Amino acid sequence: MNTFKNIIATKEEFAFFREEIGQPSARAAGKVISFIDEHCIEFISKSPFLTMSTSNAAGKCDVSPRGDAPGFVTFLDEKHLFIPERPGNRRMDTAHNLIENPNIGLLFLIPGLGETLRINGKAYICRDPELLEMSIANGRTPLFGILVEAEECFIHCAKALIRSGLWYGESWPEKEALPSAPAMLAAHTNLPNQTAEQVAKDLQESYKNRLY
C-alpha cells in the first residue's frame, strides 16, 4: 500500500471531484424504495443469476455468484426473499460472513437486459422446513437458505453492461482465448499430482453430477 500512498485520493480531493461530477438527478436520487414492489417481483422472478455481497465482522468483503432456473429466489412478502443454498465448494464464505455481520447487497441480472436490480439489507441463515421444501430442485432439498430482509431496492442503469458488451455475443472472445480455470486452480492450490488436466476432469465430473 505504501507504494501507492501518493496516488490515493484524500477526503479533500474526493470532495473536489465529487463537486466536479455533480449531484445525482432527481430520478437517480429518488429511485430507492424500501420494499419489494411488483416491479421488483417481476424482475426477480425472471432472473436466473445474482451476485451476493457480504463482509465479516472485520469488514473483509466477499462477492459470491448464485444461479439457477428463473424463479429460484422465492418472494415471501414486500420485505423478504429466500435464496436457497445450492452445493458449491463447501467454503461457505457467505454463511460465515452472515453469522458475524448480517449486512448484504444483491445484484440481480436477466440475460439480454442491460439494467440490473440492486437490493440491500440484512440477511440470515435460515432452515425453515417449509421454505426449504419450496426450494427443492432436481429432487434435492437444500440444507439451508439465505433469508433476506430488504431495506433498499432500486434499478441500476445499463451503462456498465453496454460498455462491457456483456450480452453481445459478437464481442465475446474465442473459447480458445479464454483463461483456463483448471490451470488457475492447479497453480493456486499447488497440490501434489494436481495437474490442470486432472483439475479439468474433476470439475467436469462435479458439474455433471453435483449441481444439486
Residue pairs with C-beta under 8 A, 6 or more apart in sequence:
9 17
23 29
31 154
31 155
32 152
32 153
32 154
33 152
33 153
33 154
34 150
34 151
34 152
34 153
35 78
35 79
35 150
35 153
36 44
36 75
36 77
36 78
36 79
36 80
36 81
36 119
36 150
36 153
37 78
37 153
39 155
40 117
40 119
40 153
41 75
43 108
43 110
43 117
43 155
44 73
44 75
44 81
44 108
44 117
45 70
45 71
45 75
46 70
46 71
46 110
47 70
47 73
47 108
47 109
47 110
47 117
48 67
48 68
48 69
48 70
48 72
48 110
48 111
49 65
49 66
49 67
49 108
49 109
49 111
50 65
50 66
50 67
50 73
50 83
50 106
50 107
50 108
50 109
51 63
51 64
51 65
51 66
51 106
51 107
51 109
52 63
52 64
52 65
52 66
52 83
52 94
52 104
52 105
52 106
52 146
53 61
53 62
53 63
53 64
53 104
53 105
53 106
53 107
54 61
54 62
54 64
54 93
54 94
54 97
54 98
54 101
54 103
54 104
54 105
54 123
55 61
55 62
55 97
55 101
55 103
56 62
56 96
56 97
56 100
56 101
57 100
57 101
62 93
62 94
62 97
64 93
64 94
66 83
66 86
68 84
68 86
68 137
69 137
72 83
72 84
72 135
72 137
73 81
73 82
73 83
73 108
74 81
74 82
74 83
74 84
74 131
74 134
74 135
75 81
76 82
76 131
78 150
79 149
79 150
80 147
80 148
80 149
80 150
81 119
81 147
81 148
81 150
82 126
82 131
82 134
82 135
82 145
82 146
82 147
82 148
83 145
83 146
83 148
84 132
84 135
84 137
84 142
84 145
85 95
85 142
85 143
85 144
85 145
85 146
86 137
86 142
86 211
86 212
87 210
87 211
87 212
94 146
95 125
95 144
98 104
98 123
98 124
98 125
98 146
99 125
102 122
102 123
102 124
103 120
103 121
103 122
103 123
104 120
104 121
104 122
104 123
104 146
104 148
105 118
105 119
105 120
106 117
106 118
106 119
106 120
106 148
107 116
107 117
107 118
107 156
108 116
108 117
108 118
108 119
109 116
111 167
112 167
113 158
113 167
114 157
114 158
114 159
114 161
114 162
114 167
115 155
115 156
115 157
115 158
116 155
116 156
116 158
116 161
117 153
117 154
117 155
117 156
118 152
118 153
118 154
118 155
118 156
119 148
119 150
119 152
119 153
120 150
120 151
120 152
121 148
121 149
121 150
121 151
121 152
122 148
122 149
122 151
123 146
123 147
123 148
123 149
124 146
124 147
124 149
125 144
125 145
125 146
125 147
126 144
126 145
126 146
126 147
127 143
127 144
127 145
128 145
128 147
131 145
131 147
132 141
132 142
132 143
132 144
132 145
133 141
135 141
135 142
135 145
136 142
137 212
138 211
138 212
139 212
140 212
161 167
165 171
165 172
180 196
181 203
182 196
182 197
182 199
182 200
182 203
183 196
183 199
185 194
185 196
185 199
185 203
186 194
186 195
186 196
186 198
186 199
